Amino acid sequence: MSSGFPGGAPDFYASGGIGGRSVAMNNNPQVPYRSQMPGILVDPSSQIVQRRPDLIGKRSLAEFQAQHQQQQQQQQQPGLGLLLRSVKPRMYQHASPISPLSPVDFSASISPEFPSVSAGRYGLPLLQQLRPQPIALGNNVMAPRTANLSTVTYPNFPQNRGALQESEPESEKKIMNRLQELEKQLLDDDDVDEEGDAVSVVTHSEWSEAIQNLIIPNQKPISPSSSSSSTSSIASAVPICPKQSAHEAASAISEGMLDAAMESLTRLTLVANARGNSEQRLAAYMASALKSRLSAAENPPPVAELYSKDHIMATQMLYDMSPCFKLGFMAANLAILETTSSEQSAAKFHVLDFDIGQGGQYVNLVHALGARQNGKHTSLKITTIADPSNGGTDERLKVGEDLSQLAERLCITLKFKVVTHKIHELSRESLGCESDEVLVVNLAFKLYKMPDESVTTENPRDELLRRVKSLQPRVVTLVEQEMNANTAPFLTRVNEACAYYGALLDSLDSTVSRDRSERVQVEECLGRKLANSVACEGRDRVERCEVFGKWRARMGMAGFEPRPMSQHIADSMRSRVNSHQRGNPGFTVKEETGGICFGWNGRTLTVASAWR
């Protein structure tokens, strides 16, 4: 007959192990008990216990029930519930299929014969579920009593609430039947301690903690060493961001933390490569600029180099290579043509230029004038201003000769003149302006190199604008780089330089091959411009670009009003971008408050506008 104790009453009677067994009594055949919970208790078939010869009697069922009730009353008294019998360690004959600390799904392993046990087993400490309490059977013999697990309810498991209430009466009947069988068969305990059991006092909190460790074995403390090593390994795997390293180095420099600055510069140098991709080239130029900022004596920043012939030539190459600069010049030419075409004396006009360079802008303008003549003769006069301190008059005269030959082939009369006037000497008379000609002033990429009120009280930038306004030109064209690098603090200039020159270097990859020598010269020119903007202050900082909003405010203070670019100019610029970008959608053209912005991947690089 099978035992009725949930959890298996015979599990506690085997000597030297925990397992089910058969007990021979009164010459009756051996009755096997039910098998143990799979995965929890081992059932060695060889562990068979024989009947004790010194067993001389047994008690009646009424005495056994009275003793059972007395034991329950004693456990309900305060303090008695803490005294639990310690169980000796069992030596398993076969290896356990699971680790004692492994998480086990007890509800799945208990026999389906006892649904009430499997439904409500997880609310109490493990000893209260499995450890038996001793019952006196007489003749100094103690028989274990298994706890009534079927009557225990656990509110933490909602799925068990209803099942427990329905199964309690049935479980009580089963337990009573099993007690009758226990009276007939279990009259002795082979697990009587030979060496004496020591009574252990175990608190509920200790066993609660133990059962939590059994149920959740994966919650293990993390050692600081493993955490730090894993963090360092993750940090070492993270790629270095040039812009972030440059920002950290600039922050450390601005705060006077030289050691931290050198550490950030070391990281930045690791990814620097003047012949690599756009990010690597930017890292190389930025690292050089920050080293100059950190120690100008060891790494002098470029100042005089910006006025050298090589730098001026490389700047003209940049204007030809980059669509953003080239389209800016074209937009200025279209604004000039629109203004002169609306005038009755459009066949005769005068252009005043402050930085003609190699004359590339006027080559396009002469071609456009020749295309629109329609049989009418056109007269063009170009006057360029040469700084007497820098010289360069001969180079400008050579540019004038080339333009005159081109105009002659297109049947255009061209007069080219170079003057060395200072700003305060500019007037219509000194420039040779005639009353029947239209005066146009071109300020393409000129103002950003002139100091303003933040550098000197003379403020040459605003003085030039006021002087140009006094000439009463019909239109003034302004083309400038979109970059906040004039009055911005050092850290802001570093971030602006990273964003601006990073986009510009990236755009060159789509237009010019890397192996061209001209491109190397252009990028070295950009490196000098970047270093001067970042590393220099005061009069040494020549690169003083501003955003279009500040140019608009400055032009307004000088007395100018915006002359919005027409929709025809904007559409013409878009069509040129679409035809020249060869399927590359990186270059963008957009209109903004009267100006036309040219950029790369959302970053505006140049802005062209017209004023009157």
C-alpha positions as CSV (number, residue, x, y, z in Angstrom):
1,M,0.0,0.0,0.0
2,S,1.4,3.4,-1.0
3,S,2.2,6.0,1.6
4,G,-0.2,8.9,1.9
5,F,2.3,11.5,3.1
6,P,3.0,14.3,0.7
7,G,6.7,14.4,0.0
8,G,7.0,10.7,0.8
9,A,6.9,9.5,4.5
10,P,9.3,6.6,3.9
11,D,11.9,9.2,2.6
12,F,13.0,9.7,6.2
13,Y,13.4,6.1,7.3
14,A,16.1,4.8,5.1
15,S,19.4,4.3,6.9
16,G,22.4,5.8,5.1
17,G,20.3,7.4,2.4
18,I,17.0,9.0,1.5
19,G,14.8,6.9,-0.6
20,G,11.7,4.8,-0.8
21,R,11.7,1.3,0.6
22,S,9.6,-1.7,1.6
23,V,9.2,-2.8,5.3
24,A,8.5,-6.4,6.3
25,M,6.3,-6.7,9.4
26,N,4.6,-9.6,11.2
27,N,5.7,-12.0,8.5
28,N,3.6,-10.0,6.0
29,P,4.9,-9.6,2.4
30,Q,6.8,-6.4,1.7
31,V,4.7,-3.6,0.5
32,P,6.5,-1.1,-1.6
33,Y,6.0,2.5,-1.0
34,R,5.4,5.0,-3.8
35,S,8.3,6.3,-5.7
36,Q,10.0,9.6,-4.8
37,M,9.8,12.9,-6.4
38,P,11.7,12.7,-9.7
39,G,14.8,14.9,-9.8
40,I,14.7,15.5,-6.0
41,L,15.1,12.2,-4.0
42,V,17.0,9.2,-5.2
43,D,15.5,5.8,-5.0
44,P,18.3,3.2,-4.5
45,S,16.7,-0.2,-5.0
46,S,19.4,-1.8,-2.9
47,Q,18.6,0.1,0.4
48,I,16.2,-2.3,2.0
49,V,15.7,-2.2,5.8
50,Q,14.8,-5.3,7.8
51,R,12.3,-5.4,10.7
52,R,13.8,-4.7,14.1
53,P,13.6,-7.8,16.4
54,D,13.3,-5.8,19.6
55,L,9.9,-4.3,18.5
56,I,7.4,-5.7,21.0
57,G,4.1,-3.8,20.6
58,K,2.2,-1.0,18.9
59,R,-0.4,1.6,19.9
60,S,-4.0,1.9,18.9
61,L,-5.3,4.5,16.4
62,A,-7.0,6.6,19.1
63,E,-3.7,7.0,21.0
64,F,-1.9,7.9,17.9
65,Q,-4.4,10.6,16.9
66,A,-4.3,12.1,20.5
67,Q,-0.6,12.2,20.3
68,H,-0.8,13.9,16.9
69,Q,-3.1,16.6,18.1
70,Q,-0.9,17.3,21.1
71,Q,2.1,17.7,18.8
72,Q,0.2,20.3,16.7
73,Q,-0.8,22.3,19.9
74,Q,2.8,22.4,21.0
75,Q,4.0,23.7,17.7
76,Q,1.4,26.5,17.8
77,Q,2.8,27.8,21.1
78,P,5.3,30.7,20.8
79,G,8.9,29.7,20.6
80,L,8.3,26.0,20.1
81,G,8.1,26.4,16.3
82,L,11.7,27.3,16.2
83,L,13.0,24.0,17.5
84,L,13.5,21.7,14.5
85,R,15.1,18.3,14.4
86,S,18.4,18.3,12.6
87,V,18.6,15.6,9.9
88,K,21.9,13.8,9.5
89,P,23.6,14.1,6.1
90,R,22.6,11.2,3.8
91,M,25.1,9.3,1.7
92,Y,23.6,8.6,-1.6
93,Q,24.4,5.4,-3.3
94,H,23.8,6.9,-6.7
95,A,24.8,10.5,-7.7
96,S,22.0,12.9,-7.6
97,P,20.8,14.0,-11.0
98,I,20.8,17.6,-10.0
99,S,22.8,19.9,-7.8
100,P,21.3,20.7,-4.4
101,L,21.6,24.4,-5.3
102,S,20.0,24.1,-8.7
103,P,16.6,25.7,-9.3
104,V,14.0,23.0,-9.5
105,D,10.4,23.2,-10.7
106,F,8.9,21.3,-7.7
107,S,5.4,21.5,-8.9
108,A,6.3,19.5,-12.0
109,S,8.2,16.8,-10.1
110,I,5.6,15.9,-7.5
111,S,3.3,13.1,-8.2
112,P,-0.1,14.0,-9.7
113,E,-1.7,12.0,-7.1
114,F,-1.3,15.0,-4.7
115,P,-2.4,18.1,-6.6
116,S,-2.8,20.0,-3.4
117,V,0.8,19.5,-2.5
118,S,2.1,20.6,-5.9
119,A,-0.1,23.6,-5.9
120,G,0.9,25.1,-2.6
121,R,4.4,24.0,-1.9
122,Y,6.5,27.2,-2.2
123,G,5.5,29.5,0.6
124,L,7.4,28.1,3.7
125,P,11.0,27.3,4.5
126,L,12.2,24.0,3.2
127,L,12.5,22.3,6.6
128,Q,8.8,22.9,7.4
129,Q,7.9,21.2,4.1
130,L,10.2,18.1,4.3
131,R,11.6,17.7,7.8
132,P,9.6,15.3,10.0
133,Q,8.7,15.9,13.7
134,P,9.2,13.0,16.2
135,I,6.2,11.2,17.5
136,A,6.5,9.0,20.6
137,L,5.3,5.4,19.8
138,G,6.2,3.9,23.2
139,N,9.1,1.8,24.4
140,N,11.4,4.7,23.8
141,V,10.8,4.6,20.1
142,M,10.3,7.7,18.1
143,A,8.5,7.7,14.8
144,P,8.8,10.7,12.4
145,R,5.7,12.7,11.5
146,T,5.5,14.3,8.1
147,A,4.0,17.8,8.0
148,N,0.6,18.2,6.5
149,L,1.7,20.0,3.4
150,S,-1.7,19.8,1.7
151,T,-3.3,22.1,4.2
152,V,-0.8,24.9,3.7
153,T,-1.8,27.8,1.5
154,Y,0.4,30.5,0.0
155,P,-1.2,33.8,-1.0
156,N,1.7,34.7,-3.3
157,F,0.5,32.2,-5.8
158,P,-2.9,33.3,-7.1
159,Q,-3.3,30.1,-9.2
160,N,-3.3,28.1,-6.0
161,R,-5.9,29.9,-4.0
162,G,-9.0,28.2,-5.4
163,A,-7.4,24.8,-5.7
164,L,-6.3,24.8,-2.0
165,Q,-9.8,25.5,-0.7
166,E,-11.3,22.6,-2.7
167,S,-8.6,20.0,-1.9
168,E,-8.3,20.5,1.9
169,P,-11.1,18.1,2.9
170,E,-10.0,15.4,0.5
171,S,-6.4,15.7,1.7
172,E,-7.5,15.3,5.3
173,K,-9.2,12.0,4.5
174,K,-6.1,10.7,2.7
175,I,-3.9,11.6,5.6
176,M,-6.1,9.7,8.0
177,N,-6.0,6.6,5.8
178,R,-2.3,6.9,5.6
179,L,-2.0,7.2,9.4
180,Q,-3.8,3.9,9.7
181,E,-1.4,2.3,7.4
182,L,1.4,3.8,9.4
183,E,0.1,2.2,12.6
184,K,0.2,-1.2,11.0
185,Q,3.5,-1.0,9.2
186,L,5.7,1.8,10.7
187,L,6.4,0.8,14.3
188,D,10.0,1.5,14.3
189,D,12.5,4.1,13.0
190,D,15.7,2.8,11.6
191,D,16.9,6.3,11.5
192,V,17.4,6.4,15.3
193,D,20.6,8.3,15.9
194,E,23.4,6.0,16.9
195,E,25.7,8.9,17.8
196,G,22.9,11.2,19.1
197,D,21.2,13.9,17.2
198,A,21.9,17.4,18.2
199,V,18.8,19.6,18.4
200,S,19.4,22.7,16.2
201,V,17.6,25.9,16.6
202,V,17.0,27.4,13.2
203,T,15.1,30.7,12.6
204,H,12.6,31.2,9.9
205,S,14.7,34.1,8.4
206,E,17.7,31.8,8.0
207,W,15.7,29.2,6.1
208,S,13.9,31.9,4.1
209,E,17.3,33.2,3.0
210,A,18.4,29.6,2.1
211,I,15.3,28.9,0.1
212,Q,15.7,32.2,-1.8
213,N,19.2,31.1,-2.7
214,L,17.9,27.8,-4.0
215,I,15.1,29.5,-6.0
216,I,17.2,32.3,-7.5
217,P,20.7,30.8,-7.8
218,N,21.9,33.3,-10.4
219,Q,22.0,36.3,-8.1
220,K,25.6,36.3,-7.3
221,P,27.7,39.2,-6.1
222,I,29.9,40.7,-8.7
223,S,33.5,41.2,-7.7
224,P,34.9,44.6,-8.2
225,S,37.9,43.2,-10.0
226,S,35.8,41.5,-12.7
227,S,33.6,44.5,-13.1
228,S,36.5,46.8,-13.6
229,S,38.3,44.4,-16.0
230,S,35.1,44.1,-18.1
231,T,34.6,47.8,-18.1
232,S,38.2,48.4,-19.2
233,S,37.9,45.8,-21.9
234,I,34.7,47.4,-23.2
235,A,36.3,50.8,-23.1
236,S,39.3,49.6,-25.1
237,A,36.9,48.2,-27.7
238,V,35.1,51.5,-28.3
239,P,36.6,53.3,-31.3
240,I,38.1,56.7,-30.9
241,C,35.9,59.6,-32.2
242,P,38.2,62.4,-33.5
243,K,35.7,65.1,-32.8
244,Q,35.0,63.9,-29.3
245,S,38.7,63.7,-28.5
246,A,39.3,67.2,-30.0
247,H,36.5,68.5,-27.8
248,E,37.9,66.9,-24.7
249,A,41.4,68.2,-25.4
250,A,40.0,71.7,-26.0
251,S,38.0,71.6,-22.8
252,A,41.1,70.6,-20.8
253,I,43.2,73.3,-22.5
254,S,40.6,76.0,-21.7
255,E,40.5,74.8,-18.0
256,G,44.3,74.7,-17.7
257,M,44.5,70.9,-17.2
258,L,47.6,70.3,-19.3
259,D,48.0,66.6,-18.4
260,A,44.4,65.8,-19.4
261,A,44.9,67.8,-22.6
262,M,48.0,65.8,-23.5
263,E,46.1,62.6,-22.8
264,S,43.3,63.6,-25.1
265,L,45.7,64.8,-27.8
266,T,47.5,61.4,-27.6
267,R,44.2,59.6,-28.4
268,L,43.5,62.1,-31.2
269,T,46.9,61.5,-32.7
270,L,46.3,57.7,-32.8
271,V,43.6,58.2,-35.5
272,A,45.3,61.1,-37.3
273,N,46.4,60.5,-40.9
274,A,46.8,63.4,-43.3
275,R,46.4,60.9,-46.2
276,G,43.5,58.8,-44.7
277,N,39.8,59.3,-44.9
278,S,38.1,62.6,-44.1
279,E,37.9,61.9,-40.3
280,Q,41.5,60.9,-40.2
281,R,42.6,64.0,-42.1
282,L,40.5,66.2,-39.8
283,A,42.1,64.6,-36.8
284,A,45.6,65.3,-38.2
285,Y,44.9,69.0,-38.8
286,M,43.0,69.4,-35.5
287,A,45.8,67.7,-33.5
288,S,48.3,70.1,-35.0
289,A,46.2,73.1,-34.3
290,L,45.6,72.1,-30.6
291,K,49.3,71.5,-30.1
292,S,50.0,75.0,-31.4
293,R,47.4,76.3,-29.0
294,L,49.0,74.3,-26.1
295,S,52.5,75.3,-26.9
296,A,53.0,78.1,-29.5
297,A,56.7,78.2,-28.9
298,E,57.3,74.5,-29.9
299,N,54.5,74.5,-32.5
300,P,54.1,78.0,-34.0
301,P,50.6,78.5,-35.5
302,P,50.3,79.7,-39.1
303,V,49.9,83.5,-39.4
304,A,52.3,84.8,-42.0
305,E,51.7,81.7,-44.1
306,L,48.2,82.8,-44.8
307,Y,49.6,85.7,-46.8
308,S,52.1,83.6,-48.8
309,K,51.8,83.0,-52.5
310,D,51.4,79.2,-52.0
311,H,48.5,79.7,-49.7
312,I,46.8,82.2,-52.0
313,M,47.2,79.9,-55.0
314,A,45.8,76.9,-52.9
315,T,42.8,79.1,-51.9
316,Q,42.0,79.7,-55.6
317,M,42.2,76.0,-56.2
318,L,39.7,75.5,-53.4
319,Y,37.3,77.9,-55.1
320,D,37.6,75.9,-58.3
321,M,37.4,72.4,-56.7
322,S,34.6,72.8,-54.2
323,P,31.1,73.2,-55.7
324,C,30.0,75.2,-52.6
325,F,32.5,77.9,-53.3
326,K,32.1,77.9,-57.1
327,L,28.3,78.1,-56.9
328,G,28.7,81.0,-54.5
329,F,30.6,83.0,-57.1
330,M,28.1,82.0,-59.8
331,A,25.2,83.2,-57.7
332,A,26.9,86.6,-57.2
333,N,27.4,86.9,-61.0
334,L,23.7,86.2,-61.6
335,A,22.7,88.8,-59.1
336,I,25.0,91.3,-60.9
337,L,23.5,90.4,-64.3
338,E,19.9,90.7,-63.1
339,T,20.6,94.2,-61.7
340,T,22.3,95.4,-64.9
341,S,19.7,93.9,-67.2
342,S,17.0,96.0,-65.6
343,E,18.8,99.3,-66.1
344,Q,18.7,101.3,-69.3
345,S,22.4,101.8,-69.2
346,A,23.0,98.1,-68.8
347,A,25.5,98.1,-71.7
348,K,28.0,100.0,-69.5
349,F,28.7,99.1,-65.9
350,H,31.5,99.1,-63.4
351,V,32.5,96.4,-60.9
352,L,34.6,97.1,-57.8
353,D,36.3,94.1,-56.4
354,F,38.4,93.9,-53.2
355,D,40.0,90.4,-53.7
356,I,40.0,89.4,-57.4
357,G,42.4,86.6,-56.8
358,Q,43.0,84.7,-60.1
359,G,40.0,86.3,-61.7
360,G,38.0,83.0,-62.0
361,Q,34.7,84.7,-61.1
362,Y,35.1,87.3,-63.9
363,V,35.9,84.7,-66.5
364,N,32.4,83.3,-66.0
365,L,30.9,86.8,-65.9
366,V,32.5,87.8,-69.2
367,H,31.1,84.6,-70.8
368,A,27.7,85.4,-69.5
369,L,27.8,89.0,-70.8
370,G,28.9,87.8,-74.2
371,A,26.0,85.3,-74.3
372,R,23.3,87.9,-73.6
373,Q,24.5,90.8,-75.8
374,N,22.0,90.1,-78.6
375,G,24.0,92.3,-81.0
376,K,24.4,95.1,-78.6
377,H,27.9,96.3,-77.6
378,T,28.7,95.9,-73.9
379,S,31.3,97.8,-71.9
380,L,32.7,96.4,-68.7
381,K,35.1,98.2,-66.3
382,I,36.7,96.2,-63.4
383,T,38.6,98.0,-60.6
384,T,40.4,95.9,-58.0
385,I,41.9,97.1,-54.8
386,A,45.4,96.0,-53.9
387,D,46.8,96.3,-50.4
388,P,49.9,98.4,-50.7
389,S,51.5,96.6,-47.7
390,N,51.2,93.2,-49.4
391,G,52.0,94.2,-52.9
392,G,50.6,91.8,-55.5
393,T,50.0,94.6,-58.1
394,D,51.9,92.7,-60.8
395,E,49.8,89.5,-60.3
396,R,46.6,91.5,-60.6
397,L,47.7,93.2,-63.8
398,K,48.4,89.7,-65.3
399,V,44.9,88.7,-64.4
400,G,43.6,91.8,-66.1
401,E,45.5,91.0,-69.3
402,D,44.0,87.5,-69.5
403,L,40.5,88.9,-69.0
404,S,40.9,91.6,-71.6
405,Q,41.9,89.0,-74.2
406,L,38.9,86.9,-73.4
407,A,36.6,89.9,-73.6
408,E,38.0,90.9,-77.0
409,R,37.1,87.5,-78.4
410,L,33.5,87.9,-77.2
411,C,33.3,91.5,-78.6
412,I,33.2,93.1,-75.1
413,T,35.1,96.2,-74.2
414,L,36.9,95.6,-71.0
415,K,38.9,98.1,-68.9
416,F,40.9,96.7,-66.0
417,K,42.5,98.9,-63.4
418,V,44.4,98.2,-60.1
419,V,44.4,100.8,-57.3
420,T,46.2,100.8,-54.0
421,H,43.9,103.0,-52.0
422,K,43.3,102.6,-48.4
423,I,39.8,102.3,-47.0
424,H,39.3,105.9,-46.0
425,E,40.5,107.0,-49.5
426,L,37.8,105.2,-51.4
427,S,35.4,107.5,-53.3
428,R,33.7,107.6,-56.7
429,E,36.2,110.1,-57.9
430,S,39.2,108.2,-56.7
431,L,37.8,105.0,-58.4
432,G,37.0,106.8,-61.6
433,C,33.3,106.1,-61.6
434,E,31.3,107.8,-64.4
435,S,27.8,109.1,-64.1
436,D,26.4,107.0,-66.9
437,E,27.6,103.6,-65.6
438,V,26.1,101.2,-63.1
439,L,28.4,100.6,-60.1
440,V,28.5,97.1,-58.6
441,V,30.5,96.1,-55.5
442,N,31.6,92.5,-55.1
443,L,32.6,91.3,-51.6
444,A,33.1,87.6,-52.2
445,F,35.2,86.1,-49.4
446,K,36.7,89.4,-48.4
447,L,35.1,90.5,-45.1
448,Y,36.0,87.4,-43.0
449,K,39.7,88.3,-43.1
450,M,39.1,91.9,-41.9
451,P,39.3,92.6,-38.1
452,D,36.2,94.0,-36.4
453,E,35.5,95.8,-33.1
454,S,36.5,92.7,-31.1
455,V,40.1,93.1,-32.3
456,T,40.6,96.9,-32.6
457,T,38.7,100.0,-32.0
458,E,39.4,101.1,-35.6
459,N,37.0,98.3,-36.7
460,P,38.2,98.0,-40.4
461,R,35.3,95.6,-41.2
462,D,32.5,98.1,-40.4
463,E,34.5,101.0,-41.8
464,L,34.8,99.3,-45.2
465,L,31.0,98.6,-45.2
466,R,30.2,102.3,-44.5
467,R,32.7,103.4,-47.1
468,V,31.1,101.1,-49.7
469,K,27.6,102.4,-48.8
470,S,28.9,106.0,-49.5
471,L,29.7,105.0,-53.1
472,Q,26.0,104.4,-53.7
473,P,26.4,101.1,-55.6
474,R,23.4,99.6,-57.4
475,V,24.0,96.2,-55.8
476,V,26.5,94.7,-53.4
477,T,27.1,90.9,-53.5
478,L,28.3,89.2,-50.4
479,V,29.6,85.6,-50.3
480,E,30.9,84.2,-47.1
481,Q,31.6,80.9,-45.3
482,E,29.0,79.8,-42.8
483,M,31.0,79.4,-39.6
484,N,30.9,81.0,-36.1
485,A,34.5,81.7,-35.6
486,N,34.9,85.4,-35.0
487,T,33.8,86.4,-31.4
488,A,33.1,82.8,-30.3
489,P,35.2,81.5,-27.4
490,F,37.9,79.0,-27.9
491,L,35.9,75.8,-27.2
492,T,33.1,76.9,-29.5
493,R,35.6,77.6,-32.3
494,V,37.0,74.1,-31.9
495,N,33.6,72.5,-32.3
496,E,32.7,74.8,-35.2
497,A,36.0,74.0,-36.9
498,C,35.4,70.2,-36.5
499,A,31.9,70.5,-38.0
500,Y,32.8,72.9,-40.8
501,Y,36.1,71.5,-42.0
502,G,35.0,67.9,-41.4
503,A,32.1,68.5,-43.9
504,L,34.3,70.3,-46.3
505,L,37.0,67.6,-46.4
506,D,34.3,65.0,-46.8
507,S,32.8,66.9,-49.7
508,L,36.2,67.0,-51.5
509,D,36.2,63.1,-51.5
510,S,33.2,63.2,-53.9
511,T,34.7,65.8,-56.3
512,V,38.5,65.4,-56.5
513,S,40.7,62.3,-56.6
514,R,43.0,61.9,-53.6
515,D,46.1,61.3,-55.7
516,R,45.9,64.7,-57.4
517,S,48.7,67.0,-56.2
518,E,46.3,70.0,-56.3
519,R,44.1,68.4,-53.7
520,V,47.0,67.9,-51.4
521,Q,47.8,71.6,-51.7
522,V,44.1,72.5,-51.1
523,E,43.9,70.4,-47.9
524,E,47.1,71.8,-46.6
525,C,45.6,75.2,-47.1
526,L,42.5,74.1,-45.1
527,G,44.8,72.9,-42.4
528,R,46.4,76.3,-42.1
529,K,43.1,78.0,-42.0
530,L,41.8,75.7,-39.3
531,A,44.9,76.1,-37.2
532,N,44.8,79.8,-37.4
533,S,41.1,79.9,-36.4
534,V,41.7,77.6,-33.4
535,A,45.2,78.4,-32.1
536,C,45.4,82.2,-32.5
537,E,43.9,85.1,-30.8
538,G,43.9,88.9,-31.4
539,R,45.4,90.3,-34.5
540,D,47.1,87.0,-35.2
541,R,43.8,85.3,-35.9
542,V,43.1,86.2,-39.5
543,E,40.3,83.6,-40.0
544,R,37.2,85.3,-38.5
545,C,34.2,83.8,-40.3
546,E,30.7,84.5,-39.1
547,V,27.3,83.0,-39.7
548,F,24.8,84.6,-42.2
549,G,22.6,85.9,-39.4
550,K,25.5,88.1,-38.1
551,W,26.4,89.3,-41.6
552,R,22.8,90.3,-42.1
553,A,22.8,92.3,-38.8
554,R,26.2,93.9,-39.7
555,M,25.0,94.9,-43.2
556,G,21.8,96.4,-41.7
557,M,23.8,98.5,-39.3
558,A,25.9,99.8,-42.2
559,G,22.7,101.0,-43.9
560,F,22.1,98.3,-46.5
561,E,18.8,96.6,-47.2
562,P,18.6,93.0,-48.5
563,R,18.0,92.4,-52.1
564,P,16.5,88.9,-52.2
565,M,17.9,86.5,-54.8
566,S,15.3,85.7,-57.4
567,Q,13.7,82.3,-57.8
568,H,15.5,82.1,-61.2
569,I,18.9,82.2,-59.5
570,A,17.9,79.6,-57.0
571,D,16.6,77.2,-59.7
572,S,19.7,77.8,-61.8
573,M,21.9,76.8,-58.9
574,R,19.9,73.7,-58.2
575,S,20.1,72.6,-61.8
576,R,23.9,73.1,-61.8
577,V,24.2,71.0,-58.7
578,N,22.2,68.2,-60.1
579,S,24.2,68.2,-63.4
580,H,27.6,68.4,-61.7
581,Q,27.2,66.1,-58.7
582,R,26.9,63.0,-60.9
583,G,24.3,61.3,-58.8
584,N,25.8,62.4,-55.5
585,P,23.0,63.8,-53.4
586,G,25.4,65.2,-50.7
587,F,25.4,68.8,-52.1
588,T,22.4,70.9,-51.2
589,V,21.0,74.2,-52.2
590,K,18.4,76.1,-50.2
591,E,17.0,79.6,-49.8
592,E,17.2,81.3,-46.5
593,T,15.9,84.9,-45.7
594,G,17.1,86.4,-48.9
595,G,20.3,84.3,-49.3
596,I,21.1,81.0,-51.0
597,C,22.9,78.5,-48.9
598,F,25.2,75.8,-50.4
599,G,26.2,72.9,-48.2
600,W,27.1,69.2,-47.8
601,N,24.9,66.6,-46.1
602,G,22.9,69.3,-44.3
603,R,25.8,71.4,-43.2
604,T,25.8,74.9,-44.8
605,L,29.3,75.8,-46.0
606,T,28.8,79.0,-48.0
607,V,26.0,81.6,-48.3
608,A,25.5,84.1,-51.2
609,S,23.3,87.2,-50.8
610,A,22.7,90.6,-52.5
611,W,22.2,94.1,-50.9
612,R,21.4,97.6,-52.0
